[in-house]
Amino acid sequence: MSRDYPFETGVYRPPSEGGSASLLVRFTRNCPWNHCTFCTMYKGKKFNLRPLAEIKADINAMANLVVDLQAESKALGHGGQVTRNAILALLEKAPDLNRHPGADMLIQWMAVGGKTAFIQDGNSMIMPPQDLIAALTHLRQTFPSIERITTYARARTLAQRSLEDLKAIRAAGLNRLHLGLETGDDALLKQIKKGVTADGHIEGGKKAMEAGFQVSEYWMPGLGGKEMTDQHAENTARVLSEVNPHYIRSRPFRPAPGTPMADQVNQGQITLLDPREQLLELRRMVQNLEVSSKVCFDHMGNYWRTASGDLVLHHEYEGYQFPDEKQAVLDRIELGLAYKQEPVRFLNF
C-alpha cells in the first residue's frame, strides 16, 4: 500500500479548537470580507468558495489516512490505536506524509479520540446553505466519532440567512459559531471597518442563538484606545447583554505590525491603554454586563498579575459562569488594580 492523501489544511482556528485537537476541515479559503483594520489574517489572499465535490474529496482523503493508520496499528497487534510504531510503519509506506501540512493534525486528532472538528476558513457560513449542509452531512457520516463541529462566522452573514436555513445547518451537525464582535460601539465599528453595525451584531447573534447554535462572541479590550475607552466598554456590554451568547471571550488589542491600526497608533491617532487602564476598561465592561454566559479570558493577552504573582483572570477555556461568578471576576480585577502592572510585549501576537 502506498497512496497519496490530498487534502487542504488552513492556518487559522480559535485557541479552544487547538486545545481540543480539532480536525481542521477547509470548506472555504480565506475571508470574504477582509477589510478589518486591526487584522492580519488572510491578508493578500483571495476568498474562494470550494466546490462541494472538492470538500468531499478532502474528507475522503482524510478517511483513507485514518483507515490506513488503523490497519498498520492492527497489523502490529495494537488494536487500531494510534501508536508511535504504527505511525512509523505508515510513514515508511507513504513517506510523503512527512511533508503533508495536515497529516500531523489529523493523527493528533485520532490520538485524542476524534471528537471535535473545526470548519475553516474565515466565514464558511457564506456558502450556499444546501452545499454547507451536504458537506457537514458527509463529514458526520464519514467520521461518526465527531461530537462537535464549529466554525468562524460573521454576524452580517447570519443576519442575512433565513432562520429556516440556519436551523437546517444546525440540524446537519454544525454546533458552535465563533463570532468576532470586537466592539459594540458603532463609531468604533466604522473606524475599524468591521462592515457591520451594533444592531447587525445583535441581529446576527440572536438569530444564531434562536437557530440552536452554541455562540462564542469575541471582543477586544483596548480597541478604541484612550480616546474611546468608555463608549467601547459600555456599548460592548450592551450588545453582549442583548445577545447573551454561551461564551464571551476576551482578546485584548495589540497593534499588529503592517495593519492600518498600527499606523494610526504610530501616528498618534490612537493612544494605547496602559495596563491599569486596560483593567479599568475591563471592569467597566463587566460591571455593565448582564448575561448568563461563560466569560472567558483564554488568551495570553489577558496577562495581568496580582501581588502574589498569579494571573488576575485564569485562562481556562470554560471561563467564569455569569451571573454567579460576576462578582468574583470584579474582585479579581480589583486585586489587579491594587498591584502595579508592568507592560508586556508579545511576540507573534
Buried (B, 14 or more C-beta within 10 A) or exposed (E): EEEEBBBBBBEBBBBBBEEBBBBBBBBBBBBBBBEBBBBEBBEEBEBEBBEBEBBBBBBBBBBBBBEBBBBBBEEBEBEBEBBEEBBEBBBEEBEEBEEBEBBEBBBBBBBEEBBBBBBBBBBBBBBEBEBBBBBBBBBBEBBEBBEBBBBBBBBBBBBBBEEEBBBBBBEBBBBBBBBBBBBBBBEBBEBBBBBBBBBBBBBBBBBBBEBEBBBBBBBBBBBBBBEBBBBBBBBBBBBBBBBBBBBBBBBBBBBBEEBBBBBBBEEEEBBBBBBBBBBBBBBBBBBBBBBEBBBBBBBEBBBBBBEEEEBBBBBEBEBBEBEEBBEEBEEBBEBBBEBEBEEEEEEEB
